[in-house]
Amino acid sequence: MFSTRLVIDGDFSIAQLDRRIFGTFVEHMGRCVYTGIYEPGHPTADENGFRGDVMTLTRELGATVIRYPGGNFLSGYNWEDGVGPKEKRPVRLDLAWYSTETNQFGTNEFMQWCRDLDVEPMFAVNLGTRGPDEARHFLEYCNHPGGTELSELRRQHGVEEPHGIKFWCLGNEMDGPWQICQKTADEYGRIAKESAKLMRMVDPSIQLAACGSSKHDMPTYGAWEDRVLEHCFDEVDFISLHHYFENPHESTAEYLANIEQTDLFIKEIVAVADSVAARRHSSKRIMLSFDEWNVWYKARTPEHLRQPGWPQAPRLLEEVYNHEDALLVGGALITMMNNADRVKTACLAQLANVIGPIMTEPGGAAWRQTIFFPFAQAAKYAKGRVLRSLIESPSYQAETFPEVKYLCATVVHDDESGQTAVFALNRHLSEAQEITVELRGLGEELRLVEATELHHTDMKAINTQSSPHEVWPETNAAVTIDGAFVKARFKPGSWNVIVLSNTAA
């Protein structure tokens, strides 16, 4: 066993946590929509065809915002195909995922699903095969009250009131050679600027995110953000980041060290965005939208990416997550919370089946993958201010990072309720960690509300339809409180959550 120390002070915070960081993503890809969230005829389906079991798990997951309709799918999508009477909607070839899209689920169905779940939608406009005109027309259809051709068309489609969608992404991964109608940074920056201008003329209240690099190791990384923001800095509010974690070394220690890559990625993009602001002598600060992130490396072979014959809702990217994947997802969430001053929204990609925390069988069961738990716990308890943390912990040397602390942690305090949540990862794989948490300025008498640990002796352990509880959070009995001091024992390779309350609050 080894010792660590975590010190925070209630007077020193990073920022108020934006609850949008607990977002997810629904793309027309594989079985995310069809037999994922939407399956008419399923035993739990409601009158709209929405799977009730998936809706229940989505509520438990705690998703706050959901991005739609893509993803790579977006760059070839005509929004008009997914509205109006279902029997008149065209069947199209989806060139992004070599599938057949029936368009039986579209904008109004997604918005009804969001309303039923009480989650915020994050929409995206196609800047691949289309451009500014399509973007402003889509926004008018969705958000204008009435009296114009497109707003009246929405009302004819049975949606009397405007959807009022506030967050819009300007395209998707436009730097990628895999993207339909890939663009250079200057080409994309110009079209993003003009699309943003037109969209704000239709609805000045919206927020807009420009595409950043689609991954950290893109050859144009950094230069892309600089050139794009040089064009559209004044018109956008966010720049996006996408990151999928891999385990190329087949080493859990190296894998968990990659959490540090997230922090580096965030700080580098902040630096680039602020350099653009400096050149413009502007006090405006571009915020970050981490609107695609997850673990994805096992279901990445050709058969997982494409199936022959243009099938409908094929099984694509159905990553089966294990215990070490859950630890990484927890660590990534900690890192995003510790950058709450600039990371204001994030979307775990995707929600169901396709690299998702929820898995389903057509006509059958739905269950939680291992990565479900750290996300759900963070979404449930992380409310308020992210406090600045001082971490004293032994470290190990990884191939990609020379110093990786065994303790990865964040603390979030809610002034209104007096509740404090500690989220911590023990990255040591063979030794337990004895931690002392010193919570200064949060009251003299703290009460333990809940303490849980996600731990398994097998890093490759998974949850399946037949064994859905193999990896599951358990109560951590090794937690004691003495005034403002919390002492706990974290098992090797574990994700830990300690929730406290100030009894005087």
C-alpha positions in Angstrom: 0.0 0.0 0.0 1.1 3.6 -0.7 -0.1 7.0 0.5 -1.4 10.0 -1.4 -2.8 13.4 -0.4 -5.4 15.5 -2.0 -5.9 19.1 -0.7 -8.6 21.6 -1.8 -9.8 24.9 -0.5 -13.3 26.1 -1.0 -12.1 29.6 -1.9 -10.1 28.4 -4.9 -12.0 27.1 -7.8 -11.3 26.5 -11.5 -14.8 27.4 -12.8 -18.4 26.6 -12.5 -18.9 23.2 -14.1 -21.0 23.4 -17.3 -23.4 20.4 -17.1 -23.2 20.1 -20.9 -20.0 18.2 -20.4 -22.2 15.1 -19.7 -23.4 14.9 -23.2 -23.7 12.0 -25.6 -24.1 11.5 -29.3 -26.6 9.8 -31.6 -25.5 9.3 -35.2 -27.2 7.5 -38.1 -24.6 4.8 -38.0 -24.9 1.1 -37.4 -27.5 0.3 -34.8 -27.3 3.5 -32.8 -30.7 4.7 -34.0 -32.4 1.7 -35.5 -32.7 -1.1 -32.9 -30.8 1.2 -30.5 -33.0 4.1 -29.4 -35.7 3.5 -32.0 -37.4 0.2 -32.6 -41.1 0.1 -33.3 -42.5 -3.3 -32.3 -40.0 -3.8 -29.5 -41.8 -5.0 -26.3 -40.8 -1.8 -24.5 -41.5 0.6 -27.4 -43.9 3.5 -26.9 -46.3 4.9 -29.5 -43.4 6.8 -31.2 -41.3 3.6 -31.6 -38.8 4.7 -28.9 -37.4 1.8 -26.9 -38.5 2.3 -23.3 -35.6 0.2 -21.9 -33.0 2.4 -23.6 -34.8 5.6 -22.4 -34.7 4.3 -18.9 -31.0 3.7 -19.1 -30.4 7.0 -20.8 -32.0 8.7 -17.9 -29.9 6.7 -15.5 -26.8 7.6 -17.5 -27.6 11.3 -16.9 -27.0 12.7 -20.4 -27.6 16.4 -20.4 -27.1 17.2 -24.1 -27.2 14.9 -27.2 -25.5 15.6 -30.5 -27.3 14.7 -33.7 -27.4 13.5 -36.6 -23.6 13.0 -37.1 -20.7 12.4 -37.3 -19.5 11.4 -40.7 -23.1 10.7 -41.7 -23.7 14.4 -41.5 -21.5 15.4 -44.5 -23.8 13.6 -46.9 -27.2 14.2 -45.2 -30.1 16.1 -46.6 -32.2 17.2 -43.6 -35.3 17.4 -45.8 -35.2 13.6 -46.2 -35.9 13.1 -42.5 -39.1 15.2 -42.1 -42.7 14.9 -43.2 -44.8 11.8 -43.6 -42.7 8.7 -43.1 -44.2 6.9 -46.1 -43.0 9.7 -48.4 -39.4 9.8 -47.1 -36.7 8.7 -49.5 -34.5 5.8 -49.0 -30.8 6.8 -49.5 -27.4 5.4 -49.8 -25.3 6.5 -46.8 -21.8 7.0 -48.3 -20.2 7.6 -44.9 -20.9 4.1 -43.6 -21.9 2.2 -46.8 -25.3 1.6 -45.5 -28.9 2.1 -46.6 -30.7 4.9 -44.7 -34.5 4.6 -44.6 -35.0 8.1 -43.0 -37.8 6.7 -40.8 -36.2 8.6 -37.9 -35.3 12.2 -38.4 -35.4 15.7 -36.9 -38.9 15.8 -35.4 -38.6 12.2 -34.1 -35.3 13.1 -32.4 -36.7 16.2 -30.9 -39.7 14.3 -29.5 -37.3 11.8 -28.0 -35.2 14.6 -26.4 -38.4 16.2 -25.0 -39.5 12.9 -23.5 -36.1 12.5 -21.9 -35.8 16.2 -20.9 -32.4 16.6 -22.5 -31.0 19.4 -24.6 -30.4 18.7 -28.4 -27.1 19.7 -30.1 -27.7 19.8 -33.9 -25.3 19.9 -36.7 -25.5 21.2 -40.3 -24.0 19.6 -43.4 -21.0 21.6 -44.7 -19.8 18.7 -46.8 -22.1 18.3 -49.8 -24.1 21.4 -48.8 -23.4 24.8 -47.3 -24.7 28.1 -45.9 -28.1 28.0 -47.7 -28.9 24.5 -46.4 -27.8 25.6 -42.9 -30.0 28.6 -42.7 -33.0 26.7 -44.1 -32.6 23.9 -41.6 -32.4 26.4 -38.8 -35.5 28.3 -40.1 -37.5 25.0 -40.2 -36.5 24.2 -36.7 -36.6 27.5 -34.8 -38.7 30.1 -36.6 -42.2 30.4 -35.0 -44.2 30.6 -38.2 -45.4 32.6 -41.2 -42.6 31.5 -43.6 -42.6 28.5 -46.0 -40.2 26.4 -43.9 -41.7 27.2 -40.5 -45.1 26.5 -41.9 -43.8 23.3 -43.4 -42.8 22.2 -39.8 -46.2 23.0 -38.6 -47.7 21.0 -41.4 -45.5 18.1 -40.2 -47.3 18.3 -36.8 -44.9 20.5 -34.9 -46.7 23.6 -34.0 -44.2 25.3 -31.7 -40.6 25.9 -32.8 -38.0 23.5 -31.5 -35.8 26.3 -30.2 -32.5 24.4 -30.7 -29.7 26.6 -29.3 -26.5 24.7 -30.0 -25.4 24.0 -33.6 -22.2 22.4 -34.9 -20.9 23.8 -38.2 -20.1 20.5 -40.0 -18.1 17.5 -38.8 -14.4 16.6 -39.0 -13.9 18.6 -42.2 -10.1 18.1 -42.0 -10.4 14.3 -42.5 -9.6 12.6 -45.8 -12.3 10.1 -44.9 -14.9 12.9 -44.7 -17.4 13.4 -47.6 -16.2 16.6 -49.3 -13.1 17.2 -47.1 -11.9 20.8 -47.1 -8.8 22.7 -46.4 -8.7 24.9 -43.4 -9.2 28.1 -45.5 -12.1 26.5 -47.4 -13.8 25.3 -44.3 -13.1 28.5 -42.3 -14.7 30.6 -45.0 -17.8 28.4 -45.3 -18.1 28.2 -41.5 -18.0 31.9 -41.3 -20.7 32.5 -44.0 -22.9 29.7 -42.6 -22.6 31.2 -39.1 -23.5 34.7 -40.4 -26.6 33.5 -42.2 -27.7 31.3 -39.2 -27.4 34.2 -36.8 -29.5 36.4 -39.0 -32.3 33.7 -38.7 -31.8 33.2 -34.9 -29.3 35.5 -33.1 -29.7 33.5 -29.9 -27.9 30.3 -31.1 -24.5 29.1 -30.1 -22.1 27.8 -32.8 -19.2 25.4 -32.8 -16.6 25.3 -35.5 -14.7 22.1 -36.4 -11.3 21.7 -34.9 -8.9 18.9 -35.7 -10.6 15.5 -35.8 -7.8 14.0 -33.8 -4.6 15.1 -32.0 -2.2 13.4 -34.5 -3.7 14.9 -37.7 -0.9 16.4 -39.9 -2.6 19.8 -39.9 -3.2 19.8 -36.1 -2.8 23.2 -34.6 -2.4 25.0 -37.9 -6.0 23.9 -38.7 -7.4 25.6 -35.7 -5.4 28.7 -36.3 -6.5 29.1 -39.9 -10.2 28.2 -39.2 -10.5 30.7 -36.3 -8.7 33.3 -38.3 -11.7 33.2 -40.6 -14.7 32.6 -38.2 -13.4 33.8 -34.8 -16.0 36.6 -34.6 -18.9 34.3 -35.6 -18.4 31.2 -33.4 -18.5 30.5 -29.7 -16.7 27.1 -29.6 -14.0 25.1 -31.4 -14.5 21.3 -31.3 -12.1 18.5 -30.2 -12.5 14.8 -31.1 -10.5 12.1 -29.4 -10.7 8.3 -29.3 -8.5 6.5 -26.9 -6.6 3.4 -28.0 -4.4 0.8 -26.4 -1.7 0.1 -29.0 0.8 -1.3 -26.5 -1.7 -3.7 -24.9 -0.5 -2.4 -21.5 -3.0 -1.2 -18.9 -0.4 1.2 -17.3 0.4 2.8 -20.7 -3.3 2.9 -21.6 -4.2 4.8 -18.4 -1.3 7.2 -18.9 -3.0 8.3 -22.1 -5.5 10.2 -19.9 -2.8 12.8 -19.8 -3.1 13.2 -23.6 -6.6 14.7 -23.0 -5.2 17.5 -20.8 -2.4 18.2 -23.3 -4.9 18.4 -26.1 -7.2 20.8 -24.3 -4.3 23.1 -23.2 -2.8 23.2 -26.7 -6.1 24.1 -28.4 -6.7 26.8 -25.7 -3.3 28.2 -26.6 -4.0 28.3 -30.3 -7.5 29.9 -29.8 -6.1 32.5 -27.5 -3.3 33.3 -29.9 -5.9 34.1 -32.5 -7.6 36.4 -30.0 -4.3 38.1 -29.2 -3.6 38.8 -32.9 -7.1 40.5 -33.0 -6.6 42.3 -29.8 -9.8 40.7 -28.7 -10.9 39.8 -25.1 -13.3 37.2 -26.5 -12.4 33.6 -25.4 -13.4 30.7 -27.6 -14.6 27.8 -25.5 -14.0 24.1 -26.2 -16.6 21.5 -27.3 -15.3 18.0 -26.8 -18.2 16.7 -28.9 -16.8 13.3 -29.7 -14.7 11.2 -27.3 -14.6 7.7 -26.1 -12.5 4.5 -26.1 -12.4 2.9 -29.6 -9.8 0.5 -30.8 -11.1 -3.1 -30.7 -14.0 -2.8 -33.1 -11.9 -1.0 -35.7 -11.1 -3.7 -38.3 -12.6 -3.5 -41.8 -15.6 -5.8 -40.9 -16.5 -3.5 -38.1 -16.4 -0.4 -40.3 -18.1 -1.7 -43.4 -20.3 -4.6 -44.4 -21.1 -5.5 -48.1 -24.4 -5.0 -49.8 -25.5 -1.6 -48.4 -27.4 -3.2 -45.4 -29.8 -1.3 -43.2 -28.6 -0.7 -39.6 -25.6 -3.2 -39.8 -23.6 -4.1 -36.7 -20.8 -1.5 -36.9 -18.3 -0.4 -34.3 -19.9 -2.5 -31.6 -17.0 -2.1 -29.1 -17.3 -4.4 -26.1 -15.9 -2.4 -23.1 -13.9 -3.9 -20.3 -12.9 -2.8 -16.8 -9.8 -0.9 -17.9 -11.9 1.0 -20.4 -14.1 2.2 -17.6 -11.1 3.4 -15.7 -9.9 5.4 -18.7 -13.4 6.9 -19.3 -13.4 8.0 -15.6 -10.0 9.5 -15.9 -11.0 11.4 -19.1 -14.0 12.8 -17.3 -11.8 13.9 -14.4 -9.5 15.7 -16.8 -12.4 17.5 -18.6 -13.8 18.6 -15.2 -10.3 19.9 -14.2 -10.5 22.1 -17.4 -13.9 23.4 -16.6 -12.8 27.0 -17.4 -12.6 26.2 -21.1 -14.3 22.8 -21.7 -18.0 23.7 -21.7 -19.5 20.8 -23.5 -18.6 17.2 -24.3 -20.3 14.3 -26.0 -19.5 10.6 -25.3 -19.7 8.9 -28.7 -22.1 7.3 -29.1 -25.1 6.4 -26.9 -26.2 3.0 -27.9 -24.5 0.0 -29.6 -22.0 2.0 -31.7 -19.1 2.5 -29.3 -21.8 3.2 -26.7 -22.3 2.8 -22.9 -25.6 1.1 -23.7 -25.9 -2.2 -25.7 -29.1 -3.7 -27.0 -30.4 -6.7 -28.9 -33.1 -6.3 -31.5 -36.4 -7.3 -29.9 -34.4 -8.2 -26.8 -32.6 -6.8 -23.8 -30.6 -3.7 -23.1 -27.7 -3.5 -20.7 -25.0 -1.3 -19.3 -21.4 -1.5 -20.6 -18.6 -1.0 -18.1 -18.0 2.6 -19.2 -21.6 3.4 -18.2 -20.8 3.7 -14.5 -18.2 6.4 -14.2 -20.2 8.6 -16.6 -23.4 8.1 -14.8 -21.9 8.8 -11.4 -20.1 11.9 -12.6 -23.3 13.2 -14.2 -25.2 12.5 -11.0 -22.9 14.1 -8.5 -20.7 16.6 -10.3 -22.6 19.9 -9.7 -21.3 23.3 -8.9 -17.7 24.6 -8.8 -14.7 22.5 -9.8 -12.1 23.2 -7.0 -8.4 23.5 -7.5 -6.7 20.4 -6.3 -3.2 19.8 -4.9 -2.2 16.2 -5.5 0.7 14.6 -3.7 1.2 11.1 -5.2 3.9 8.8 -6.3 4.3 8.5 -10.0 5.3 6.0 -12.7 7.1 6.5 -16.0 5.1 5.7 -19.2 6.3 5.6 -22.7 4.3 8.6 -23.8 4.5 10.6 -20.5 7.6 10.7 -18.3 5.6 11.3 -15.0 2.2 9.9 -14.4 0.7 10.2 -10.9 -1.0 7.2 -9.6 -3.7 9.4 -8.2 -5.9 11.1 -10.8 -8.7 13.2 -9.1 -11.1 16.1 -9.1 -13.4 17.7 -6.5 -16.7 19.4 -7.3 -18.6 21.5 -4.7 -22.2 22.7 -4.9 -22.6 25.9 -2.8 -26.3 25.7 -2.9 -26.7 22.1 -1.5 -23.5 22.0 0.4 -22.6 18.7 -1.3 -19.0 17.9 -2.3 -18.1 15.0 -4.7 -14.6 13.5 -4.9 -13.8 11.5 -8.1 -10.6 9.6 -8.0 -8.7 7.0 -10.1 -6.1 4.7 -8.6 -3.8 4.0 -11.6 -1.6 1.6 -9.6 -2.4 -1.9 -10.8 -1.0 -3.9 -7.9 -1.1 -1.8 -4.8 -4.0 -0.2 -2.8 -3.8 3.5 -2.2 -4.4 5.1 1.2 -5.6 8.6 0.6 -6.1 11.6 2.8 -8.4 14.3 1.4 -8.2 17.6 3.1 -11.3 19.7 2.4 -10.6 23.3 3.6 -13.2 25.9 3.9 -16.2 23.6 3.3 -17.4 23.4 6.9 -16.1 21.8 10.0 -18.5 18.8 10.1 -18.8 16.8 6.9 -21.1 13.9 6.6 -20.6 10.9 4.3 -23.4 10.5 1.8 -22.0 7.8 -0.4 -18.8 6.0 -1.2 -18.4 3.6 -4.0 -15.7 1.8 -5.9 -15.6 0.3 -9.4 -13.0 -2.5 -9.2 -12.4 -5.9 -10.7 -9.5 -8.3 -10.4 -9.6 -8.8 -14.2 -8.9 -5.7 -16.3 -10.5 -7.4 -19.3 -13.8 -8.2 -17.4 -16.9 -7.2 -19.4 -20.7 -7.0 -19.0 -22.8 -9.0 -21.4 -26.4 -9.7 -22.0 -26.1 -13.0 -20.0 -23.9 -11.5 -17.3 -24.8 -7.8 -17.1 -23.5 -7.2 -13.6 -20.0 -8.6 -13.9 -18.5 -5.1 -13.5 -20.5 -3.1 -11.1 -20.0 -0.3 -8.5 -19.8 -1.5 -4.9 -19.9 0.3 -1.6 -16.5 1.3 -0.3 -16.5 0.7 3.4 -12.9 1.9 3.9 -13.9 5.6 4.2 -13.7 7.6 7.4 -14.3 11.3 8.2 -12.6 13.3 10.9 -13.7 17.0 10.7 -12.5 18.3 7.3 -10.3 15.2 6.7 -11.4 12.2 4.8 -9.4 9.0 4.8 -10.0 6.2 2.3 -8.5 3.1 0.8 -8.7 2.7 -3.0 -8.1 -0.7 -4.4 -5.6 -1.2 -7.2 -7.0 -0.2 -10.6 -10.2 1.3 -9.3 -12.6 4.2 -10.0 -13.8 5.8 -6.8 -16.5 8.3 -5.9 -17.0 9.9 -2.4 -20.0 12.1 -1.9 -20.0 14.4 1.2 -22.5 16.9 2.7 -21.9 19.9 4.9 -24.4 19.3 7.7 -24.4 23.0 8.4 -25.5 23.9 4.8 
